[in-house]
Amino acid sequence: MLNFWSKEAKVRKKANQILSHTKSVLEKNISRINPGSAALIKQRIGSLEAALAEGSTKEILIETDALEGASHDYLSKYNKSKLRQNIEALVFAVVLALLIRTFVFQPFKIPSGSMIPTLLVGDHLLVNKFIYGTKIPFTDKVVFPIKDIERGDVIVFTYPNSEGDPSKKGVYYIKRVVGLSGDRIDIEGRSLLINGQEVPMQFIGTYEDARNGEAFDEYDEDLYGDDHKVIFRKGKENTNTGNYIPVTKVPEGKVFVMGDNRDNSQDSRYWGFVPIENIAGKAFVIHWSWDFDNPDLKDKVRWGRILSGIN
C-alpha cells in the first residue's frame, strides 16, 4: 500500500489530476479543436494512462510533463481562469438564490404583535411561495397550484389598498384567512360569524403581558377544523366598535383576513379584502426567533420556537 505522503503517491495524484482536467477540457471543446491537435492530446493521454497502469515513477513524471505541455499548447485558451471560475460560481449561487426566493421560499420577519399568540414579534418565518401556484414573472397568471387557499391559512401578502395609501405599496403583511370568496362575514362582539354560523371559541384563561401589564383573554378558536388561539383585551368585550368596513360578501378572487390579536390588528375589518394576486404564499415554519426587547441577553433567543410549525 502506498503511503499518501510518499513521493510516488504525490506523483500519481498530480498525474491523475492533470489527466482528469485535460480529458474534461478536451471533451467539452472537441468540436472546436484542430483534429491533429486533438489526436496528439489523445495520444499523450493514452501514454500517461499506460504509465500509471504499469510504469515507474520516472515514466509517470515524463508522461505527465508531456501531457501538461500538450495541454498548455493546444487547450490553454479553453481553460477558465480561477477568477472566472469563482465569478461563475458566484453568479450561479446568486441566480439560484433569486430563483428560490421568487418561486419556492421567502423569509419574512414578524414586525408587529397583530398575530400574537400564534406569532411573536421577532419570529423569522419561511413562506411557501408555490403551494398556491407559481406566478409567471411579469404577469398575474398562476400555474401548478398544489392546494387552494383555505380558512385558517396564515398568509403573507402585499398591502391591498395602496391606492389609498401609496406609502404602503409593496409592504408585506401577515394575517389569517377567515373568509373565502362568496362567504358572508359578520362580527358580533367577540364572535366571528361566517355565513350566519358562529365560529366556536372556547375560553382558555386570562394572562398578563409582562412588558406592559396589559391583561388579555385567550380563546381556542375552531375555524372549520383549523384550531388556533386568539386573544382579546381584557374588559373590551365589544370588539367590533370602530371604523370597521361593513361586510356583505367576500368578492370573487379575494379573501377576508384577520389578526389573531383581535383588538390589536389592522386587517380586512379596516382596509378591505385581499386580492388573491397579492398573496405571496403561506407561512409554514419559524426558522428563528429573537426576543430583541428582552433585557436579559442570555434569554433573547426563543429556542423552543425554532423550527416549529405555524397553525
N, C-alpha and C positions, 0 to 999 in steps of 0.2 A: 504494500500500500504506500502511495506517495505521501510524503509529508507536505501539507498545504504550503508551508513556508519554504520548501526546498527550491533550489534553482530550477529544476526540471518542472516542478508544478507551476511556477511563475511563468516559465516559457510557454508551457501548454495553455495556461489561462489566457495569456496575451494572444497567442495564435488563434485560439477559438473565438475570442472577441473580434479580431480583425476579420476572420473567416465569416462570422455571422453578419457583421456590418457590411462587408463587401457584397455578400450574397443578397442582402436586403436591398442595397442601393442598385445593384445590377438588375434585380428582378423588377423593381419599380420603374426603371428607366430604360429597359431593354429596347423599346421601340425607337428611342432617340439616340442610342449609342451606335457608332460605326460597327458593322458586323465583324470586321477584322479585329478591332479593339476588344469587342465582346468575347471573341474566340480566344484571344490571348489571356484575358482575365479568367475565363473559364479553365484554361489550361493551368494557370497559376493556382487556382482554387483546387483543382484535382491533385496537383503536386503536393500542396500543403496538407490536404486530407490524407494522402498516402503516407507522408512523413509522420503525421500524427498517429496513424494506424500502426506503423512498424518501424519508423525511423528513429535515429538517435536525436538527442537534444540539439546537437550541432546542425543536423539536417533540418530540424524543425525551425531553428533560427534562420537558416539560409532561405528556406521557402517562405517563412513569414516576412522577411525583408523583401523578397521578390514580389510577393503579393501586395505588400504595403506600397511598394514603389509603383506597381502597375495601377493600383487603385488611385494613387495620387496623380499619376499621369493622365488617366483616362476618365476618372469618376469624380475628381475633386469639385468640379463645377456643379455636380448634383448633390454634393454633401451639404447639409444645413449646418450653419454655424451654431455654436452653443447659444449665442444671443438670440438667433432666430428661433431655435427650438424653445427657449424659455418664453419668448414673446408669444409664439403659437400656443404653448401650453396655457399661458395666462389668458389669452383671448378665448380659448376653448372653455376654460373654467368660468370666465365672466358670462359668456353666452349661455352655458349650461345653467348657471345660477339664475340668469334672467328668465330662461325658459321655465325653470322650476317655479320661480316666483309668479310668472304670468299664468301658467296653466295648471300647476299642481298644488303647491303650498305657499302660503304667505304668512309671515309673522305679524302679530298685532299685539300692542300693549294696551292694557286697560288704564285709561287716564282718569276715570271718574268712578263714583260709587253707585251709579244707576243700576248696576246688576248685582249688588250685594243682596243676599248672601252667596249667590252662585259664583260670582266672580268678584275679586277684591282688587282695589287699586294697587298696581304693581305686578299683577299677574301678566305673564307673557304667554300668548297663545299661538297655536298654529291653526290656520284656516284652510280647510279643504276646498280648493277652488274648482275641482272638476266634478264634485258629487252631484251638482245640479246641471251639469253640462259645461262644455268648454265653449267660450265665446270666441268666434273668429275675429282676429285682430282688425280694428278699424270698422267693425260692424256690430250690430246688435243681435246677430244670428247666433243661436246656441245649438251646439251639436253634441251628440253622445251623452245625454243625461243618464246618470245612474239611478237617481231617485227623484221623486217630486218633493217640493217643499211641503213640510208637514207642520201642523200646530205643535208648538213646543220646541221647534228647532231654534238654536241660538245662532243668529246670523250676523255677519259683518256686511255693511252696505255704505254707500256714499249718501250724504245728506240729500233728501229727495226734493227739497224746496229751495234750491239755491237761487232761483229767480227772485224770490222774495228777500233772500239774504245772501248776496254774492260772496261775502266773506267765508261762507261755509261750503262753497263749491269744492268738491273733491275731498271734503273732510269725511273720514270714516267714523261710523257709529256701530255699536253692538247692542242688540236687543233680542228679545224672544218673540217669535211669531205666535200670535194668539188668534189671528183671523185670516182666512184664505179668501180668494175671490168668490163672491157670492154670499159670504157669511154676513149676518147682521150682528153687530157688536153693540152691547149696552152695558153701562156701568151704573150700579145702584149701591151707593155707599162703598163698602169694600168688595162687593160682589161683582164678578165678571159674568156677563150673560152672553152666550153665543147661540144665535138662532132661537132665542127665547128660553134657553135652558141654562140654569145657573151652574157654573163650573165649581165642583166640590172643593171645599177648603176645610182642613182640619187644624184647629189651633194647637200649636206646639208649646208655646210659652212666651214669656217676656224676658228680654235681656237688655242690658245697658251697654252702650258704646263707651269703652274705657277712655276714648280720646276726648269726647265732649260731654259725657254724662247723659246723652240723649237715650231715651228708652224706646224700644221697638217691640211690637207684637209680631211673632213669627208663625207662619202657617205652612202646612204642606198642601200644595195645590195639585189637583189631578186634572190635567188638561188633555182630555181624551186619551187617557192611558199614559201620558207623559207626566211623571211625578217630579216635582221640583219644589223648592222653598221660595216663599215670597215674604217680604216684611212691610209693615206699615208703622208710621209714627204712633206711639202710644198716645191715646187721647184724641186722635184725629180720625174718628170713625167715618165722617162724611168726606171720603177721599175724592169724590167727583166734583167738588166745588172748584171754581177757577175758570180759566179760559179754554175749556175743552171744545174741540170741534165736534158738533153733533154728527153722529154716525147713523146712516141709514143702512147702507150695504157696501161691502168692500167691492170696489170695481174690478172688472176683468183685468188680469195682468198685474195686479197689485196685492200687497199683503198689509195687515194691520199688526203693528209691533208695540210691545210694552217692555219696560224695565222691570226686573224682579223687586227692586226697591221702589215700590209703587208710589210713595209720596215724595220721591226724590229722583224723578226721571222725566226728562223732556223726550217725548216719543209721539206715536201716532195720535195720541189724545190731543196733542197741541199743534203739530205741524202736518198732520195728514198721513196718507198711505205711502208705502214704499213701493215704487215700481220694481218689478222683478229684474229688469235690466240693470238696476242699481246694486243688486246683491253681488258681493264679491265671493261669498262662499259660506260654509258652515264651520263654526268654531268647534274643534273636536278634542283638543288636548292642551293642558297647561304644561309648557316645557320649562318654565322658570317662574319663580315668584319671589318678589323682592319688596319687603316692607320698608321702604326708604324713609317713612315717617317715624319709625321706631327708634327712640333714643338709645336703646341698648344695642350696641353694634353687633354683638355675638348672636343676636336673635333676628337680625334683619332678613335672612333667607328663610322662607317658609318651606322647609324641606318636605313636609308632609303633603304639600300641594303639587310638587313637581311630578310630572308625568301622569297626573290624574286626569281622567276624562271629564267632559263637560256635559251636564244634563240639565 
